[in-house]
Amino acid sequence: MIKVGIIGCGYISRKHIDTICQLETVDLLAVSDVQPKRMEEIIDCYRDKIKRTCTVKKYPDYRDLILDSEVDMIIISVISGLHADIAKEALIEGKHIIIEKPLALSIREADEIIQLSETSKSKVLVCHQLRYRPLISKIKEILDSGDLGVPLMGSVSARINRSADYYNAARWRGSWKEDGGMLVNQGIHIIDILVWLLGDIETVYGEISKRQSSVEKETEDIAAGIIHFSNQAKGVIDVNTITQPRNQGYSISLFCEKGSIIIGGSSLERLEHCYIEDNEDLVNDLYDLCDTRDEHLRMYQNFTDAILKDTPLIMDAVEGKKALETIFSLYESSVRKRPIHLPLLNFSTTDMLQFPINEEIRHDT
């Protein structure tokens, strides 16, 4: 049995509780939060779901949970700016960790987590659950098999709304130091899928702007990017949080030599277009998978199998860095006003504090 501790007992931790309760190999042992009430609430939630009484330790200081020798695995679900420090401390103590996205807010911290994972032999999983959604993982399988032919272009978009109320609800939202940027929060999942599907990147070009005058924040609310992949495919990123009056959804599009696929909907639940040359069976297989959305359970099963059986992880710290590096390169490009060649050796979201976005970053013509 894998004994689990949760650091950060806010809203997102309840999703982890939902999944933990479906696994016979995992048991909640401890929780930590600066607010005692939130620890009580998450323990009550866990007990209600497992329908039995149990003892769950409460640690006001997360460091004490990390030092608990009975804890095997830690779920980190705190604000983005604290992810890396907590992850590194946990890895030093030999804990396996699941980190809510993003992995870190700097290249240096991401690399440190990767190095600590390797030296401690501890497993790290970043919560990019879309990789585990059956529809998307099947598309990856079909692409890798060659049935779609050469990939030519991919594009991702997010057209959503984040109002002043959203940012006012938590002081850290919209800050480069603690939140990390709109793309790091609202765009990272679809960017991860784009990179996962199309592979290694040569260059990233991007522009960002902040046009939401009613919201006091440091970070962008519009971002556009163009990616040149090593396989000569092109990628397009189109993300905004100014869509009125409410969220309009997300899309992932893939255009290949022998077919094209477009996924859309409020949460990427709809296959809007699918064509694979001379292979109607594969097309039907994809449509059949649209209603299967058990990605969180599949993600956890992959992680527990990695711990217990040393099976490969679909999403580890190395993979978790890829979407971050893409986003950071887009930010760097918006400042440097030129394409950025990867690998990106050094970047932190706090670097953006030197370049305030008053209205938009304008490029020379």
HELIX and SHEET records of a PDB file:
HELIX    1   1 TYR A   11  ILE A   20  1                                  10    
HELIX    2   2 PRO A   36  ILE A   50  1                                  15    
HELIX    3   3 TYR A   62  LEU A   67  1                                   6    
HELIX    4   4 SER A   80  LEU A   82  5                                   3    
HELIX    5   5 HIS A   83  ILE A   92  1                                  10    
HELIX    6   6 ILE A  107  SER A  120  1                                  14    
HELIX    7   7 GLN A  129  TYR A  132  5                                   4    
HELIX    8   8 PRO A  134  SER A  145  1                                  12    
HELIX    9   9 ALA A  164  ASN A  168  1                                   5    
HELIX   10  10 MET A  182  MET A  182  1                                   1    
HELIX   11  11 LEU A  183  GLY A  187  3                                   5    
HELIX   12  12 ILE A  188  LEU A  198  1                                  11    
HELIX   13  13 GLU A  280  ASP A  288  1                                   9    
HELIX   14  14 GLU A  295  LYS A  309  1                                  15    
HELIX   15  15 ALA A  317  ARG A  336  1                                  20    
HELIX   16  16 THR A  349  GLN A  354  5                                   6    
SHEET    1   A 6 LYS A  57  TYR A  59  0                                        
SHEET    2   A 6 VAL A  26  SER A  32  1                                        
SHEET    3   A 6 ILE A   2  ILE A   7  1                                        
SHEET    4   A 6 MET A  73  ILE A  76  1                                        
SHEET    5   A 6 HIS A  96  ILE A  99  1                                        
SHEET    6   A 6 VAL A 124  VAL A 126  1                                        
SHEET    1   B 8 ARG A 270  ILE A 276  0                                        
SHEET    2   B 8 GLY A 259  GLY A 264 -1                                        
SHEET    3   B 8 GLY A 249  CYS A 256 -1                                        
SHEET    4   B 8 PRO A 151  ARG A 159 -1                                        
SHEET    5   B 8 LYS A 234  ASN A 240  1                                        
SHEET    6   B 8 ILE A 222  PHE A 229 -1                                        
SHEET    7   B 8 ILE A 201  SER A 209 -1                                        
SHEET    8   B 8 ILE A 340  HIS A 341 -1                                        
END                                                                             
